[in-house]
Amino acid sequence: MLCQQLCLALIPLTVGLGARTVAPAGLPRQEVPLPFGVNIHFTSPRPGEMGQLAAGGFKLVRMDFAWGSVEREKGVYDFSAYDTLMAALKPHGIRPLFILDYSNRQYEPEQSVRSPEGRAAFAAFAAAAAKHFGGQGVIWEIWNEPNLQQFWRPQPAADDYASLVLEAVPAIRKADPKATVLAPASSGFPWEFLETIFKRGVLGQIDAVSVHPYRQEPPETAGKDYARLRELIAKYAPAGKPIPIVSGEWGYSLHHYGGRPISAEMQAQYLVRQWLFNMLEGVPISIWYDWHDDGPDPNETEHNFGTVTYDYKPKQSYIAAQTLTKELAGFRLAGRIDLGTPDDYALVFQKGRTRCVAAWTTGEPHQVRIPARGRNAELVTMLGKRSRVEINPRLRASAYDVELSGSPVYLKFDGTTAPPMR
């Protein structure tokens, strides 16, 4: 981060429509670390687990809110498991994103909701949940990856999913008029599926479009997909209604991911870059998959997404998240320094009159020159190592030479006053 005593040439934050989209009030304030979180798979944390999760800087958790486990008898709802989870989250200031998901054998034979009776029952379940947890900051999401056969059987059906949303969301809002609701939590960017549900009027019901931008490529490659999705949203959204994009699930496994090896260092790089790039793109929520390795097998993809190992030892990705959220705590994104190539990122964050910069490149490692006024600069690496840097003495204007790589760095300046940006 570049902090304090700065004089920087900034690109205004007009990077795509997302940077200009005003997020609805129910979404997190765009201040580090509030937009950042992880997926979890428990309602009763192990001793010390919530403290460890909170120490990583995670302020959101995304968790299944399973219809079949809540309504085991028709019309009778047992929320006790989620009451336990809420009680564990509150002392740490962590906000839940609950996925109203999966079917109920009392109403539907398959893992989907396709009948009028099933839709009415799901809407009643969703409304009961919204009423029970009203006023507690819960963000609701309708289903998980309904465009995949694994989660919507016998096969994905965009029209059936749209019908479910159109019945469930009004019921949620009747139970809690201030509820925040996301959809469709799609796997990737299934354009035909998305356009079908948008045509059906889903955008008129929800507060944000949630997607899971998984890919083998680096996080920054999601920019083109975000741009295309914004165009599609603009085509079908009600006039005057801002509808941002939410990154609700996205990670990189240490197991060979699609045949491409991902190292522990690369996983850490991608976590930080995913979160920072999403902020640049105006994406108000970034949920990393996963909090914890689901198993101990190094050759199983699903066992290696976590920020901590199966036995809860921090990975580099955990330390990188902790460093980012500590160094940028309380800061908001203010702009981007033009370093002469789109491959180089230098994002300026601001807290009051204090400004900070996080920098990395998607290209080969190389040195860049960052203009600034100040002394006693400190460089913080992705994993929290600190060192001193000096102004280049050969330059008339104050500037710092910084080595950029795929690992984001934070450059901090001592000082008491930061002049206005220009």
Order of alpha helices (4+ residues) and beta strands (2+ residues): beta-beta-alpha-beta-alpha-alpha-beta-alpha-beta-alpha-beta-alpha-beta-alpha-beta-alpha-beta-alpha-beta-beta-beta-beta-beta-beta-beta-beta
